[in-house]
C-alpha cells in the first residue's frame, strides 16, 4: 500500500486548521482560545476571584490561609444559612473565626460541622484546639485523643496540645506519654521524663517537675542536661544552694556548654556571691560570645558592685546585640542615673516600659 505524498498531508492539515478556526474563536471572540481562563484558573494565577463570581470552598480556604478571613466570612455566612448547609461550610467558618480569635463562635461552628459529619477529623481536631484556647481542657481531651494525628492541614501538633490539656487537668503521666509521642521517645524512657519535666517547669508545676527530672536521672544517671534542669527548677523555687549544686554537677559533665556557666552566674548573683558570679559569667562569654545573657548579668553584677563604668560597657554591648530586651534598658537606666546622666536614664526607662507593654502575652492562631 502506497503512503500519501507529503504535500497531500500538508494540504490536509491546513484544511483542518482553517475549519477549526471558527469553533475556537466562538469560545471567546475577544481573545484567542490559548489565553482563555476559567474562573478557577484566574483565581490560581492572580490569587483573586473574578468580578461577579463567588469563590468556591477551595478558594475560600486559600483566602483564610492567606489572612483574608473577614472576606471569607462574608461569603461563608450566607452559605451557612442554607438548608441543608453545604458540606465543609461550617468547618471553614470555624477556621476563619478561630483565626480571628473568636473562639466561642468558632466552637459553635466546629460543633455544627461535627453534627453534620461526625467523621470530620479536621473539625474534631480544630474544635479540640478551640476548647483548649477557651480554657476547657477536660472537654478538649476526648476530641484531641480521637484526632491526634497530623494531617495535611495541621498547623499545631495535636499531641503537644493534648499534653498541655493533660497537664492542666493534672494527668501528668498521660502528658508524658503525649510528649513522648510528639518527640518519638519511648513513653517510659528517661528522655520522656526529662522532656515532661521541662514542660512542667514552663507551666510552673515545680514539685512535679522536680519529681519527673529526678526519675529521669534514676533511669539514666548519665542523661545530659538532667542536672541542669534540676538546677533550673531549684532556681525557680529560690533554692539557691541546691541550684548551684546541680549546675556544678552539669558543668563537670558538660564543661563546654556556655549556658551552664550563664545559669551558674545567675544563681551566684542571686546568692550575693558576686565574685563567683563574675567568674562564671566571664567563662560563659568565652564560650558563647554572641549570647546577650552573660553581658546583661555581668552588667547587673557590676552595677551591684558599683562599678558603673564597666557595667555600662557590658550593658551597651548587650543593647547593640538585642535592642528589644527590656531588662537591658532598665539596667542601663540605673547605670546612667548613677553616672549622673538623668536624661539618658529617663530615656532608657521609657524604652524599657514600652518594650514591656508591647511584649505582653498574646494569643497565637493556627495560621
C-alpha angles and dihedrals in degrees: 000000000000119000117233114264115260092242090055091052092049093051091048091052091050092051092051091049092051092047091052096052098083091050093051095047092047088069091066118354091192098059141019117273091240091071099038109125130199117222090257091051091050090049091051094048099042104023090233136101118245114255113269096018131100120233119244123233094269090054091047090052089052090049091054092047089053093052097260095120094136091059091045092052091054087061096039100048095067090046091053089059094061122101112255098024109231113256113267097019097103091047092053092046089053091049092049092047091047090053088056092050090246091139100164091054092042090053091053091050094050090046089054090048091053092047088054093045117013089189095059097123096184093052089047092053094044093048088053090053090047094051089050090053089050090057094252102121096156090060092044095054099074091049094048092045090055095045105030098128124101117256133187088266098045112130100167123039102251091206089061094049090044089053091051089051089052090050092050091051091045094246092138099165091050087050090053091053091049093049090047090053091051093053098034096246124144103259094234095046129113093246090054091054093045093048091051090048090056092051090046089054090051089055088046095243089143104169093048091043090054091048093052094045090050090050089052090056091048090055093045117013090188096052109140117243095008092115089043090056092047087052091052091050091050091046091052088054091047091244090143102173091049091048092051091049092052094046090050090053090052091047091057091051097042108025095167097056105108093194091066091058089048092054091045089052090052092049093048090047092054090047090053095243096131096169093059090039091056091046093051093046093050088054090050090053092053091054098037108028092162096054115100095203098082092046092053093046092047089052089051093049093048090047090056089049088051092240091138099167094056092040089056091050094055094042094048088051090051091048092054091050094047116011091177098068109108093198092060091054092045092053091044088055090056092047094049091048090052090049092053097254102128097167092053090045092052091048093052093048090052092049091049092051093048092050092049092049092049094046097057116134113287129186117246125217131214091251 
